[in-house]
Amino acid sequence: MSGLTYEAVARFAQQGGTLYFAAIFIAGLIYALWPRNKEAFRRLAHLPLEKDESDHV
């Protein structure tokens, strides 16, 4: 009998998927909180509140 059972593959996929999505989340969090991106995110956050339509292009 092989050591590669359904349970072993499922456990690996679950743990690997958890680590993968945690890494993606941390990378997104770092990107969002990076000081260089602060002004761009601030401008984009206030974009819906602007009254002039020409600024949205």
C-alpha positions as semicolon CSV with decimal commas, in nm:
position;residue;x (nm);y (nm);z (nm)
1;M;0,000;0,000;0,000
2;S;0,126;0,345;-0,091
3;G;0,190;0,618;0,165
4;L;-0,001;0,858;-0,057
5;T;-0,356;0,815;0,067
6;Y;-0,657;1,037;0,019
7;E;-0,629;1,158;0,378
8;A;-0,262;1,251;0,335
9;V;-0,330;1,444;0,013
10;A;-0,634;1,616;0,166
11;R;-0,436;1,716;0,477
12;F;-0,153;1,854;0,262
13;A;-0,398;2,048;0,043
14;Q;-0,575;2,196;0,347
15;Q;-0,256;2,302;0,519
16;G;-0,095;2,424;0,199
17;G;-0,406;2,619;0,103
18;T;-0,422;2,780;0,445
19;L;-0,058;2,887;0,425
20;Y;-0,104;3,011;0,067
21;F;-0,406;3,227;0,148
22;A;-0,244;3,355;0,467
23;A;0,060;3,463;0,262
24;I;-0,164;3,636;0,005
25;F;-0,354;3,814;0,285
26;I;-0,032;3,931;0,453
27;A;0,107;4,054;0,119
28;G;-0,213;4,251;0,056
29;L;-0,205;4,394;0,405
30;I;0,155;4,505;0,364
31;Y;0,070;4,664;0,029
32;A;-0,229;4,848;0,175
33;L;-0,035;4,977;0,476
34;W;0,287;5,066;0,293
35;P;0,362;5,436;0,361
36;R;0,424;5,512;-0,008
37;N;0,063;5,414;-0,095
38;K;-0,096;5,627;0,177
39;E;-0,168;5,935;-0,035
40;A;-0,306;5,736;-0,328
41;F;-0,547;5,547;-0,102
42;R;-0,650;5,870;0,070
43;R;-0,728;6,030;-0,269
44;L;-0,923;5,725;-0,384
45;A;-1,121;5,715;-0,059
46;H;-1,243;6,071;-0,114
47;L;-1,315;6,026;-0,485
48;P;-1,689;5,942;-0,442
49;L;-1,737;6,262;-0,240
50;E;-1,604;6,496;-0,509
51;K;-1,860;6,697;-0,702
52;D;-1,660;6,769;-1,017
53;E;-1,705;6,486;-1,270
54;S;-1,394;6,584;-1,471
55;D;-1,163;6,473;-1,187
56;H;-1,274;6,108;-1,220
57;V;-1,089;6,033;-1,543
